[in-house]
Amino acid sequence: MAPQDPTAESFPDLLARRSEFPILEHTTYLINHSLGAMPRKVYDNLREYADMWATRGIRAWAEGWWASPVETGNLIARIIDAPAGSVVMHQNVSVIQGFVASCLDYSGPRNRIVYTDMNFPTVMYVWEAQRRHGAEIVSVPSRDGIGVETEDLLAAIDERTLLVPISHVLFQTGYRQDLEAIVARAHEVGAMVMADCYQSTGTVPFSVTELGLDMVCGGSVKWLCGGPGAGYLYVRPELRDTLEPGLTGWMAHAEPFAFEPGPQRYADDATRLLHGSPAVPALYAARAGYEIIGDVGVERIREKSVVQTERFLARADERGLTTRSPRDPARRGGTVTLAVEQAPAVVKALAEREILVDCRPNVGLRISPHFYTTNDELDACLDAVVEIVETGAWKAHATQASAY
């Protein structure tokens, strides 16, 4: 292992919380861009859910379950600087994107959906499917496979643009897009912006209010340490009250327990953005991570992230490794990459050493320290990568596909 850096572990307040995450006791966990470490408190929260079901039965709906999509959303609102009551919970981003798509009318001249060719594929799949309803899809290409030039995206947004559904931070490389410029251009021509902040919420601070974002979505699996099954949707309140989703259900009704027949009569608050009964267990599980991120503060998390990723990249340079991530931290999220040959096999070889990372095509290894990561763990990862590549230890795993 490399010698201890004199500035190592300079965030003792954050590292003191390592004990809240059981997996850190035996694993070097550098895969937070894919699945954040589980907080110990999840055990208690899921036990609370099970106890309510077991002892309160049907009464549990009135005693917390029914309100959980909004009450859990308020924990996200605190993190992204949204008004209380403006964030609701869904199952995942695919559902959320389809839900938003169902709100829109593509029959007029303003029917263009503009995004980039580096969006997460699930977003592309949802919007490509809207072609059958009259949507015109414009995909802005990357020049270098790392990011998309802001000027290229702005040039594609015009008076025919209806919505710009983009990733705040790109999942492949960690490239951070300029939301401020994109929102300004979209609003200039009367378009809306929907930011997928899956790869930024919890590690890159931003304010939906200051940015003037129309919509924000994401999930809990990654930096929020909330686990699967809990996605979030924010819609600017003034815009929300004009939307009439086609994908709807009884939770979105103004009086759901009136059981009215016929067309939907939408609620006049954020519950109009719901549909059917919520995935209550996932919401109970997610809260522990949200609470920790809210308590630690994303500004503090970002401060540590920049210090550690800069240090990591510098030490990678010393070892002759290269990256496909932006070198400017202002253009980078919390993930860095290492361009190595046989990346899936290297991932498997690292996992044998209890070092968890993953890889993606054309970028190599993806590595993401979180607020609970030590510098020693990052050094150990770098040393292991060099050893695996130089000794050919990856060859034992060359026929195995990556599981992550």
C-alpha positions as CSV (number, residue, x, y, z in Angstrom):
1,M,0.0,0.0,0.0
2,A,1.2,3.5,-0.7
3,P,2.6,5.6,2.2
4,Q,0.1,7.4,4.3
5,D,-0.7,10.8,2.9
6,P,-0.1,13.6,5.4
7,T,-3.5,15.1,4.6
8,A,-5.2,11.7,4.7
9,E,-8.5,11.2,6.7
10,S,-8.9,15.0,7.1
11,F,-12.7,14.6,7.5
12,P,-12.9,12.8,10.9
13,D,-16.5,14.0,11.4
14,L,-17.6,12.1,8.3
15,L,-15.5,9.0,8.9
16,A,-16.8,8.7,12.4
17,R,-20.1,7.6,10.8
18,R,-18.6,4.5,9.2
19,S,-20.0,2.3,11.9
20,E,-23.5,3.1,10.6
21,F,-22.8,1.0,7.5
22,P,-22.3,-2.7,8.2
23,I,-20.6,-3.6,4.9
24,L,-17.7,-1.3,5.6
25,E,-16.5,-3.6,8.4
26,H,-15.2,-6.1,5.8
27,T,-15.4,-4.6,2.3
28,T,-13.8,-1.7,0.5
29,Y,-16.9,-0.2,-0.9
30,L,-16.3,2.0,-3.9
31,I,-19.5,1.3,-5.9
32,N,-21.7,4.1,-4.5
33,H,-22.7,5.3,-8.0
34,S,-24.5,1.9,-8.4
35,L,-25.7,0.9,-4.9
36,G,-24.9,2.9,-1.8
37,A,-24.0,1.1,1.4
38,M,-26.9,0.1,3.6
39,P,-27.3,2.0,6.8
40,R,-27.7,-0.1,9.9
41,K,-30.9,1.7,10.8
42,V,-32.7,0.0,7.8
43,Y,-33.0,-3.1,10.0
44,D,-35.0,-1.0,12.6
45,N,-37.1,0.8,9.9
46,L,-38.2,-2.5,8.2
47,R,-38.9,-4.0,11.6
48,E,-41.1,-1.0,12.4
49,Y,-43.0,-1.6,9.1
50,A,-43.4,-5.3,9.8
51,D,-44.5,-4.6,13.4
52,M,-47.2,-2.1,12.2
53,W,-48.5,-4.6,9.7
54,A,-48.5,-7.4,12.3
55,T,-50.1,-5.4,15.1
56,R,-52.1,-2.7,13.5
57,G,-53.3,-4.4,10.3
58,I,-55.5,-2.3,8.1
59,R,-55.1,0.6,10.6
60,A,-51.5,1.0,9.4
61,W,-52.7,2.9,6.3
62,A,-54.2,5.7,8.4
63,E,-51.3,5.6,10.8
64,G,-48.5,6.3,8.3
65,W,-48.6,4.1,5.2
66,W,-51.0,6.3,3.2
67,A,-49.0,9.5,3.8
68,S,-45.6,7.9,3.2
69,P,-45.1,9.0,-0.4
70,V,-45.2,12.6,0.6
71,E,-43.7,12.3,4.1
72,T,-40.7,10.4,2.7
73,G,-40.5,12.9,-0.2
74,N,-40.1,15.7,2.4
75,L,-36.8,14.1,3.4
76,I,-35.6,14.4,-0.3
77,A,-37.0,18.0,-0.5
78,R,-34.6,18.9,2.4
79,I,-31.7,17.6,0.4
80,I,-32.5,19.3,-3.0
81,D,-33.9,22.5,-1.5
82,A,-37.5,22.0,-2.6
83,P,-40.6,23.2,-0.8
84,A,-42.1,20.9,1.7
85,G,-44.9,18.9,0.1
86,S,-43.5,19.2,-3.4
87,V,-41.7,15.8,-3.7
88,V,-43.6,12.5,-4.1
89,M,-42.2,8.9,-4.2
90,H,-42.6,6.4,-7.0
91,Q,-41.0,3.1,-7.6
92,N,-38.2,4.0,-10.1
93,V,-37.1,6.5,-12.7
94,S,-38.6,4.5,-15.6
95,V,-42.0,4.8,-14.0
96,I,-41.4,8.5,-13.3
97,Q,-40.3,9.3,-16.9
98,G,-43.3,7.4,-18.3
99,F,-45.6,9.2,-15.8
100,V,-44.3,12.6,-17.0
101,A,-44.6,11.5,-20.6
102,S,-48.3,10.8,-20.0
103,C,-48.8,14.4,-19.0
104,L,-47.8,15.8,-22.4
105,D,-49.5,16.6,-25.7
106,Y,-47.4,15.9,-28.8
107,S,-50.1,16.8,-31.3
108,G,-49.0,20.4,-31.9
109,P,-45.8,22.0,-33.4
110,R,-44.1,22.0,-30.0
111,N,-43.5,18.3,-29.9
112,R,-39.8,17.9,-29.6
113,I,-38.0,16.0,-26.8
114,V,-34.4,16.9,-26.6
115,Y,-31.8,14.9,-24.7
116,T,-28.2,13.6,-25.3
117,D,-26.9,10.3,-26.5
118,M,-25.2,9.8,-23.1
119,N,-28.5,9.7,-21.1
120,F,-29.1,6.6,-19.1
121,P,-30.8,4.1,-21.5
122,T,-34.0,3.8,-19.6
123,V,-34.7,7.5,-20.2
124,M,-34.2,7.0,-24.0
125,Y,-36.5,4.0,-24.0
126,V,-39.3,5.8,-22.5
127,W,-39.1,8.8,-24.7
128,E,-38.4,6.9,-27.9
129,A,-41.7,5.1,-27.2
130,Q,-43.5,8.5,-27.4
131,R,-42.8,8.7,-31.1
132,R,-46.0,6.6,-31.6
133,H,-47.9,9.5,-29.9
134,G,-46.4,12.2,-32.2
135,A,-43.2,13.1,-30.3
136,E,-40.1,14.1,-32.3
137,I,-36.9,12.9,-30.6
138,V,-33.7,14.9,-30.9
139,S,-30.6,13.2,-29.5
140,V,-27.5,15.5,-29.1
141,P,-24.3,13.5,-29.7
142,S,-21.2,13.6,-27.6
143,R,-18.0,14.7,-29.3
144,D,-15.6,12.8,-27.1
145,G,-17.5,10.0,-25.3
146,I,-16.9,11.8,-22.0
147,G,-19.6,14.5,-22.0
148,V,-21.8,16.6,-24.2
149,E,-20.7,20.2,-25.0
150,T,-23.2,22.6,-23.5
151,E,-23.2,24.7,-26.6
152,D,-24.3,21.7,-28.7
153,L,-27.2,21.0,-26.3
154,L,-28.3,24.6,-26.2
155,A,-28.3,24.8,-30.0
156,A,-30.7,21.9,-30.2
157,I,-33.2,23.5,-27.9
158,D,-35.6,25.7,-29.9
159,E,-39.2,27.0,-30.1
160,R,-40.4,23.5,-31.0
161,T,-38.9,21.9,-27.9
162,L,-41.5,20.7,-25.4
163,L,-39.2,19.0,-22.8
164,V,-35.5,18.5,-22.2
165,P,-35.1,15.3,-20.1
166,I,-31.4,15.1,-19.3
167,S,-29.0,13.6,-16.7
168,H,-27.4,16.1,-14.3
169,V,-24.4,13.8,-14.0
170,L,-23.7,11.2,-16.7
171,F,-23.7,7.6,-15.4
172,Q,-20.8,6.4,-17.6
173,T,-18.1,9.0,-16.9
174,G,-19.4,11.2,-14.1
175,Y,-19.6,14.3,-16.5
176,R,-21.6,17.0,-14.9
177,Q,-23.9,19.0,-17.2
178,D,-24.5,22.7,-16.9
179,L,-28.1,22.8,-15.6
180,E,-28.1,26.5,-15.1
181,A,-27.4,27.2,-18.8
182,I,-29.7,24.5,-20.0
183,V,-32.7,25.7,-17.9
184,A,-32.0,29.3,-19.0
185,R,-32.1,28.3,-22.7
186,A,-35.1,26.1,-22.3
187,H,-37.1,28.8,-20.5
188,E,-36.1,31.4,-23.1
189,V,-37.9,29.4,-25.8
190,G,-40.8,28.2,-23.6
191,A,-39.6,24.6,-23.0
192,M,-39.4,22.6,-19.8
193,V,-36.4,20.8,-18.3
194,M,-36.6,17.5,-16.4
195,A,-33.3,16.7,-14.7
196,D,-32.5,13.1,-13.8
197,C,-30.4,13.7,-10.7
198,Y,-29.8,10.0,-9.8
199,Q,-26.1,10.4,-10.1
200,S,-25.9,13.8,-8.3
201,T,-28.4,13.9,-5.4
202,G,-26.5,13.1,-2.2
203,T,-23.1,13.9,-3.6
204,V,-23.4,17.1,-5.7
205,P,-25.2,20.0,-4.0
206,F,-27.9,21.8,-6.0
207,S,-31.1,23.8,-5.4
208,V,-34.1,23.1,-7.5
209,T,-35.5,26.5,-6.4
210,E,-32.4,28.5,-7.4
211,L,-32.0,26.7,-10.7
212,G,-35.7,27.1,-11.5
213,L,-36.0,23.4,-12.5
214,D,-39.4,22.4,-13.8
215,M,-39.0,18.7,-12.8
216,V,-36.4,16.6,-11.0
217,C,-36.3,12.8,-10.6
218,G,-34.0,10.2,-9.4
219,G,-33.8,7.1,-7.2
220,S,-32.5,6.0,-3.8
221,V,-30.2,3.2,-4.9
222,K,-27.0,5.2,-5.3
223,W,-25.6,8.1,-3.3
224,L,-28.7,8.4,-1.1
225,C,-28.0,4.9,0.4
226,G,-31.8,4.3,0.3
227,G,-31.9,1.0,-1.6
228,P,-34.2,-0.1,-4.5
229,G,-37.8,0.6,-5.0
230,A,-38.0,4.3,-4.0
231,G,-37.8,6.9,-6.8
232,Y,-38.6,10.6,-6.2
233,L,-40.3,13.2,-8.4
234,Y,-40.3,17.0,-7.9
235,V,-42.4,19.2,-10.0
236,R,-42.4,23.0,-9.7
237,P,-45.6,23.7,-7.9
238,E,-46.9,26.3,-10.4
239,L,-46.4,23.8,-13.2
240,R,-47.6,20.8,-11.2
241,D,-51.1,22.3,-10.9
242,T,-51.5,22.4,-14.7
243,L,-50.5,18.7,-15.3
244,E,-53.1,16.0,-15.9
245,P,-51.3,12.7,-16.0
246,G,-52.7,10.0,-18.2
247,L,-50.9,7.4,-16.0
248,T,-52.9,8.0,-12.9
249,G,-54.8,6.2,-10.1
250,W,-56.8,6.6,-7.0
251,M,-54.1,8.2,-4.9
252,A,-54.1,11.1,-7.3
253,H,-57.8,11.8,-6.8
254,A,-59.0,14.9,-4.9
255,E,-61.1,12.5,-2.7
256,P,-59.7,9.0,-3.1
257,F,-62.0,7.5,-0.5
258,A,-65.1,8.8,-2.2
259,F,-64.5,6.1,-4.8
260,E,-66.1,8.2,-7.5
261,P,-66.6,6.5,-10.9
262,G,-65.7,8.2,-14.2
263,P,-62.8,10.4,-15.2
264,Q,-60.1,11.5,-12.8
265,R,-60.6,14.5,-10.6
266,Y,-57.1,15.5,-9.7
267,A,-56.0,16.5,-6.3
268,D,-54.8,20.1,-5.9
269,D,-51.5,19.3,-4.3
270,A,-48.5,17.0,-5.0
271,T,-50.6,13.9,-4.5
272,R,-52.0,14.5,-8.1
273,L,-48.5,13.2,-9.2
274,L,-49.2,9.8,-7.6
275,H,-51.1,6.8,-9.1
276,G,-51.8,3.5,-7.3
277,S,-51.0,2.3,-3.8
278,P,-47.3,3.0,-2.8
279,A,-44.5,0.5,-2.3
280,V,-44.5,1.1,1.5
281,P,-41.7,-1.3,2.5
282,A,-39.2,0.4,0.1
283,L,-40.1,3.8,1.6
284,Y,-39.5,2.7,5.1
285,A,-36.1,1.3,4.0
286,A,-35.1,4.4,2.1
287,R,-35.6,6.9,5.0
288,A,-32.5,5.9,6.9
289,G,-30.2,6.9,4.1
290,Y,-32.1,10.2,3.4
291,E,-31.8,11.1,7.1
292,I,-28.1,10.5,7.2
293,I,-27.4,12.4,4.0
294,G,-29.6,15.3,5.3
295,D,-27.7,15.4,8.6
296,V,-24.2,15.2,7.1
297,G,-25.1,17.8,4.4
298,V,-24.4,17.5,0.7
299,E,-22.0,20.5,0.8
300,R,-19.8,18.7,3.3
301,I,-20.0,15.5,1.3
302,R,-19.0,17.3,-1.9
303,E,-16.1,18.9,-0.2
304,K,-14.7,15.5,0.8
305,S,-15.5,14.0,-2.6
306,V,-13.6,16.6,-4.5
307,V,-10.5,16.2,-2.3
308,Q,-10.6,12.4,-2.6
309,T,-11.3,12.2,-6.3
310,E,-8.5,14.7,-7.1
311,R,-6.1,12.8,-4.9
312,F,-7.2,9.5,-6.5
313,L,-6.7,10.8,-10.0
314,A,-3.3,12.2,-9.2
315,R,-2.1,8.9,-7.7
316,A,-3.6,7.1,-10.7
317,D,-1.5,9.3,-13.0
318,E,1.6,8.4,-11.0
319,R,0.8,4.7,-11.7
320,G,0.4,5.3,-15.4
321,L,-3.4,4.8,-15.3
322,T,-5.7,7.0,-17.4
323,T,-9.3,8.2,-16.8
324,R,-12.3,8.8,-19.1
325,S,-13.8,11.2,-16.5
326,P,-13.5,15.1,-16.7
327,R,-10.4,16.4,-15.0
328,D,-12.1,19.6,-13.9
329,P,-13.9,18.9,-10.7
330,A,-16.5,21.5,-11.6
331,R,-17.5,19.3,-14.5
332,R,-17.4,16.1,-12.6
333,G,-19.8,14.3,-10.2
334,G,-18.7,11.9,-7.5
335,T,-17.4,9.1,-9.8
336,V,-14.0,8.7,-11.4
337,T,-13.0,6.1,-14.0
338,L,-9.9,4.1,-14.9
339,A,-9.4,3.0,-18.5
340,V,-8.1,-0.5,-18.2
341,E,-8.1,-3.5,-20.6
342,Q,-10.4,-6.4,-19.7
343,A,-12.4,-4.2,-17.2
344,P,-15.1,-6.8,-16.4
345,A,-12.4,-9.4,-15.5
346,V,-10.6,-6.8,-13.4
347,V,-13.9,-6.1,-11.6
348,K,-14.2,-9.7,-10.7
349,A,-10.6,-10.0,-9.5
350,L,-11.1,-6.9,-7.3
351,A,-14.2,-8.4,-5.8
352,E,-12.2,-11.5,-4.8
353,R,-10.2,-9.0,-2.7
354,E,-13.4,-7.5,-1.2
355,I,-12.9,-4.3,-3.3
356,L,-16.2,-3.5,-5.0
357,V,-16.3,-1.4,-8.2
358,D,-17.9,-1.9,-11.6
359,C,-17.3,-1.1,-15.2
360,R,-19.1,0.3,-18.3
361,P,-18.3,0.0,-22.0
362,N,-15.9,2.5,-23.4
363,V,-14.9,4.0,-20.0
364,G,-13.4,1.1,-18.0
365,L,-13.7,0.9,-14.2
366,R,-16.1,3.2,-12.3
367,I,-15.0,4.1,-8.8
368,S,-16.9,6.2,-6.4
369,P,-15.8,7.1,-2.8
370,H,-18.6,8.4,-0.5
371,F,-18.3,10.4,2.7
372,Y,-17.5,7.2,4.6
373,T,-14.6,6.2,2.4
374,T,-11.0,6.4,3.6
375,N,-7.9,7.4,1.6
376,D,-6.3,4.1,2.5
377,E,-9.2,2.3,0.8
378,L,-8.7,4.3,-2.4
379,D,-4.9,3.6,-2.3
380,A,-5.6,-0.1,-1.8
381,C,-7.9,-0.1,-4.8
382,L,-5.3,1.5,-7.0
383,D,-2.6,-0.8,-5.8
384,A,-4.8,-3.8,-6.5
385,V,-5.7,-2.6,-10.0
386,V,-2.0,-2.2,-10.9
387,E,-1.2,-5.7,-9.5
388,I,-4.1,-7.4,-11.3
389,V,-3.2,-5.7,-14.6
390,E,0.5,-6.2,-14.4
391,T,0.5,-9.8,-13.2
392,G,-2.4,-10.9,-15.4
393,A,-4.5,-12.0,-12.5
394,W,-7.6,-10.8,-14.4
395,K,-7.1,-13.8,-16.8
396,A,-8.7,-16.2,-14.3
397,H,-12.0,-14.2,-14.7
398,A,-11.8,-13.4,-18.4
399,T,-14.7,-15.6,-19.3
400,Q,-17.0,-14.3,-16.6
401,A,-19.4,-11.4,-17.3
402,S,-19.5,-8.5,-14.9
403,A,-22.3,-8.9,-12.4
404,Y,-22.7,-5.2,-11.6
